[in-house]
């Protein structure tokens, strides 16, 4: 191969790798507004709440989104604390959607929601082998209404202890 051809081949391989790396790196960038630890009082409440707190505290998403809100990140911080203090526990994160959208689209969106919650916990230090994900799409609503209030409750990630 000529020197010019080698340069072009290198560019074709390196540029996509750099773009991919840059896009993935920004996913969990440091955000100073997100708390990184629990207060003593909050840690005590999480410890006292035990499994009931863990499974009854869902995280919620905006319409057509799998982005974690500040509130969701803080909820995941509490779940991280609980899992680190209950090392034998394994968890399934269920991704859910509201009724809008096709079944296929909602299954994919539910999966993205479950995976983003899992990845956040893994980045906090939880072993990824302790967390499974599943998507139920729109099939298991907690509120069967057909308005924004109901839809907001259904756009969630739910946590089940195995």
PyMOL commands that set and color helices and strands:
alter all, ss='L'
color gray80, all
select helices_A, chain A and resi 3-28+40-56+70-84+103-124+128-130+148-154
alter helices_A, ss='H'
color red, helices_A
select strands_A, chain A and resi 59-60+91-96+131-137+156-161
alter strands_A, ss='S'
color yellow, strands_A
deselect
rebuild
show_as cartoon
